Amino acid sequence: MRAGERAEYSVKYGVLRVGNGEITVDTDSLRGNPVWRMALQVSGGVPFFHVDEHIESWFQPDSLRSLRFVQHLREGSRKYDREYDFYPERRVGVDQAGKEFPSVDAPLDDASFIFFLRLQPLEVGRTYVFGRYFRADANPVSVTVLRRERVEVPAGTFDAVVVRPIIKTSGVFRENGRAEVWLADDSTRVLLKMNAHISFGSLSVQLRHFTRGDMAMPIAYHGCANAKVLP
């Protein structure tokens, strides 16, 4: 994983191509800390339904601890805005109203969790259980490795690892969302494809172009010390 990554996606609603998405990873600073900033943008729709989502995550590259998370979602008539700052040393988060809530000592948000997942061994048939979601009451997060397969997306044909993350929230990875994520089964582990169920049907995101960054991640943290691996 590298700073400077840029992945462009086609977005489908059912069988219709309805928009585009993009994920970028760049260097930044926050509260005096060198961080990486991951940004995700998805936009598209059909005459009766529109989705527009923007997510940003600021996280420390050496420890993969998230320090800030912002999400703005418009899904049909649904409007959803979240802004959080995290203080891992105190195990608390602060929401946009300035209210503190219990967090964890190595928090991950919805975006940085995907980045973290790209670093895991992901053995088929295993379920990995992590206690790192930034809201303590939404833990644990489970990730089931479903299979390996060849997948064709607009960017080409790739070997992939297919996983199903479940987070106890109302987002894409909620339990009844039945989301599946295809990660490249190579050194990039880039997100190739994602399928999820939303309020009005199914949403599919597929890679159409990937640019690898030029700054390698100083990875000092490959896993989670308190993770459970279930057979």
C-alpha positions as CSV (number, residue, x, y, z in Angstrom):
1,M,0.0,0.0,0.0
2,R,1.4,3.4,-1.0
3,A,0.6,7.1,-0.6
4,G,-0.4,8.5,-4.0
5,E,-2.7,5.6,-4.8
6,R,-5.7,6.4,-7.0
7,A,-8.4,4.0,-7.9
8,E,-11.3,4.9,-10.2
9,Y,-14.5,2.9,-10.2
10,S,-17.7,2.4,-12.2
11,V,-20.9,2.4,-10.1
12,K,-23.9,0.2,-11.0
13,Y,-27.3,0.2,-9.6
14,G,-28.7,-3.2,-10.5
15,V,-27.6,-3.7,-14.1
16,L,-27.4,0.0,-14.9
17,R,-24.2,2.0,-14.8
18,V,-25.3,5.1,-12.9
19,G,-22.1,6.8,-11.8
20,N,-18.5,6.8,-10.8
21,G,-16.4,6.4,-7.7
22,E,-12.8,7.2,-6.6
23,I,-10.5,6.3,-3.8
24,T,-7.3,8.3,-3.2
25,V,-4.6,8.0,-0.5
26,D,-2.3,11.0,0.2
27,T,0.0,12.2,2.9
28,D,-1.3,14.9,5.3
29,S,-0.9,16.1,8.9
30,L,-3.4,16.3,11.7
31,R,-3.0,17.7,15.2
32,G,0.8,17.7,14.7
33,N,0.8,14.1,13.5
34,P,2.0,12.9,10.1
35,V,-1.0,11.0,8.7
36,W,-2.3,9.4,5.5
37,R,-5.7,10.7,4.3
38,M,-7.9,8.3,2.5
39,A,-10.8,9.8,0.5
40,L,-13.7,8.0,-1.1
41,Q,-16.3,9.5,-3.4
42,V,-19.2,7.7,-5.0
43,S,-21.8,9.6,-7.1
44,G,-24.5,8.5,-9.4
45,G,-28.2,7.7,-9.8
46,V,-31.2,7.1,-12.0
47,P,-34.2,9.3,-12.4
48,F,-36.0,8.0,-9.3
49,F,-32.9,7.5,-7.0
50,H,-29.5,9.1,-6.4
51,V,-26.5,8.2,-4.3
52,D,-23.8,10.7,-3.3
53,E,-21.3,9.7,-0.7
54,H,-18.1,11.4,0.4
55,I,-15.8,9.8,3.1
56,E,-12.5,10.9,4.4
57,S,-10.3,9.2,7.0
58,W,-7.1,10.4,8.6
59,F,-4.9,7.7,10.1
60,Q,-1.4,7.1,11.3
61,P,0.5,4.9,8.8
62,D,2.8,3.3,11.3
63,S,0.2,2.1,13.8
64,L,-3.0,2.3,11.6
65,R,-4.8,4.2,14.2
66,S,-7.5,6.5,12.9
67,L,-7.6,10.1,14.2
68,R,-10.5,11.6,12.2
69,F,-13.4,10.4,10.1
70,V,-15.9,12.4,8.0
71,Q,-18.9,11.0,6.1
72,H,-21.6,12.8,4.1
73,L,-24.1,10.5,2.5
74,R,-27.2,11.2,0.3
75,E,-29.1,8.1,-0.6
76,G,-32.5,8.9,-2.1
77,S,-34.3,10.9,0.5
78,R,-31.9,9.7,3.2
79,K,-29.4,12.2,4.5
80,Y,-26.5,11.1,6.8
81,D,-23.6,13.2,8.1
82,R,-21.0,12.1,10.6
83,E,-17.8,13.8,11.8
84,Y,-15.6,12.3,14.5
85,D,-12.2,13.0,16.1
86,F,-10.5,10.1,17.9
87,Y,-8.1,10.3,20.8
88,P,-6.6,6.8,21.1
89,E,-4.5,7.6,24.1
90,R,-7.7,8.4,26.1
91,R,-9.8,5.8,24.3
92,V,-12.5,8.3,23.4
93,G,-14.0,9.9,20.4
94,V,-15.7,13.3,19.9
95,D,-18.6,13.8,17.6
96,Q,-19.6,16.9,15.6
97,A,-21.6,18.2,18.6
98,G,-18.5,18.0,20.8
99,K,-19.8,15.0,22.8
100,E,-17.4,12.4,23.9
101,F,-18.1,8.7,23.6
102,P,-16.2,5.5,24.5
103,S,-13.7,4.4,21.8
104,V,-10.7,2.0,21.7
105,D,-7.0,2.3,21.9
106,A,-6.4,1.6,18.2
107,P,-9.5,2.8,16.4
108,L,-10.4,2.1,12.8
109,D,-13.3,3.8,11.0
110,D,-15.3,2.6,8.0
111,A,-12.6,3.7,5.5
112,S,-9.4,2.9,7.3
113,F,-10.8,-0.5,8.2
114,I,-10.7,-1.4,4.6
115,F,-7.1,-0.3,4.4
116,F,-6.3,-2.4,7.5
117,L,-8.0,-5.4,6.0
118,R,-5.7,-5.3,2.9
119,L,-2.8,-6.1,5.3
120,Q,-4.3,-9.2,6.8
121,P,-3.5,-12.8,5.8
122,L,-7.2,-13.6,4.8
123,E,-7.2,-17.4,4.7
124,V,-10.2,-18.8,2.9
125,G,-12.8,-20.4,5.3
126,R,-11.7,-18.3,8.3
127,T,-13.6,-15.6,10.1
128,Y,-11.4,-12.9,11.7
129,V,-12.9,-11.0,14.6
130,F,-11.5,-7.6,15.6
131,G,-12.2,-5.2,18.5
132,R,-10.9,-2.1,16.7
133,Y,-14.0,-0.3,15.4
134,F,-14.0,3.2,16.7
135,R,-17.3,2.9,18.5
136,A,-16.7,0.5,21.4
137,D,-20.3,-0.6,21.5
138,A,-20.2,-1.7,17.8
139,N,-17.5,-4.2,18.3
140,P,-16.5,-6.8,17.5
141,V,-16.2,-6.5,13.7
142,S,-16.2,-9.8,11.9
143,V,-14.6,-10.5,8.5
144,T,-15.4,-13.9,6.8
145,V,-13.1,-14.9,3.9
146,L,-15.5,-16.6,1.5
147,R,-13.4,-17.7,-1.4
148,R,-10.7,-17.0,-4.0
149,E,-11.8,-16.5,-7.6
150,R,-11.0,-14.8,-10.9
151,V,-13.0,-11.7,-11.3
152,E,-13.5,-9.5,-14.4
153,V,-13.9,-5.8,-13.9
154,P,-13.5,-2.9,-16.4
155,A,-9.8,-2.6,-15.4
156,G,-9.2,-6.3,-16.5
157,T,-9.3,-9.8,-15.1
158,F,-7.7,-10.5,-11.7
159,D,-7.2,-13.1,-9.1
160,A,-9.2,-12.0,-6.0
161,V,-9.9,-12.8,-2.4
162,V,-13.6,-12.3,-1.5
163,V,-14.5,-11.2,2.0
164,R,-17.7,-10.3,3.9
165,P,-17.1,-7.6,6.6
166,I,-19.9,-7.1,9.2
167,I,-20.0,-4.0,11.4
168,K,-22.9,-3.4,13.8
169,T,-23.9,-0.1,12.2
170,S,-26.4,1.2,9.6
171,G,-23.7,1.6,6.9
172,V,-22.8,-0.5,3.9
173,F,-21.3,-3.3,6.0
174,R,-24.3,-3.7,8.3
175,E,-25.4,-7.3,8.9
176,N,-28.4,-7.4,6.6
177,G,-26.5,-5.5,3.9
178,R,-24.8,-8.7,2.7
179,A,-21.9,-6.8,1.3
180,E,-19.0,-8.6,-0.4
181,V,-15.6,-7.2,-1.1
182,W,-13.1,-8.4,-3.8
183,L,-9.5,-7.6,-3.0
184,A,-6.7,-8.3,-5.5
185,D,-4.8,-11.4,-4.6
186,D,-1.4,-9.8,-5.1
187,S,0.9,-7.3,-3.4
188,T,-1.4,-4.3,-4.1
189,R,-4.5,-5.9,-2.4
190,V,-6.4,-3.1,-4.2
191,L,-10.2,-3.1,-3.9
192,L,-11.4,-4.6,-7.2
193,K,-15.2,-4.8,-6.6
194,M,-17.8,-4.4,-3.9
195,N,-21.4,-5.5,-3.9
196,A,-23.9,-4.2,-1.3
197,H,-27.6,-4.0,-0.8
198,I,-29.0,-0.5,-0.2
199,S,-32.5,0.8,0.6
200,F,-33.7,0.6,-3.0
201,G,-31.8,-2.4,-4.4
202,S,-28.2,-3.5,-5.1
203,L,-25.1,-1.4,-5.6
204,S,-22.0,-2.6,-7.3
205,V,-18.6,-0.8,-7.5
206,Q,-16.0,-2.1,-9.9
207,L,-12.4,-1.0,-10.6
208,R,-11.8,0.7,-14.0
209,H,-8.4,2.2,-13.4
210,F,-5.7,2.0,-10.7
211,T,-2.5,4.1,-10.2
212,R,-0.1,2.8,-7.7
213,G,1.5,5.4,-5.4
214,D,5.2,6.2,-5.1
215,M,5.6,6.3,-1.3
216,A,5.6,2.9,0.4
217,M,3.8,2.6,3.6
218,P,6.1,2.3,6.7
219,I,4.2,-0.7,8.0
220,A,5.0,-1.5,11.6
221,Y,1.7,-3.0,12.3
222,H,0.5,-6.0,10.3
223,G,-2.2,-7.3,12.4
224,C,-4.3,-7.0,15.6
225,A,-2.9,-8.4,18.8
226,N,-6.3,-9.2,20.2
227,A,-7.9,-10.5,17.0
228,K,-9.7,-13.9,17.1
229,V,-9.5,-16.3,14.2
230,L,-12.5,-18.6,13.9
231,P,-12.4,-21.8,11.9
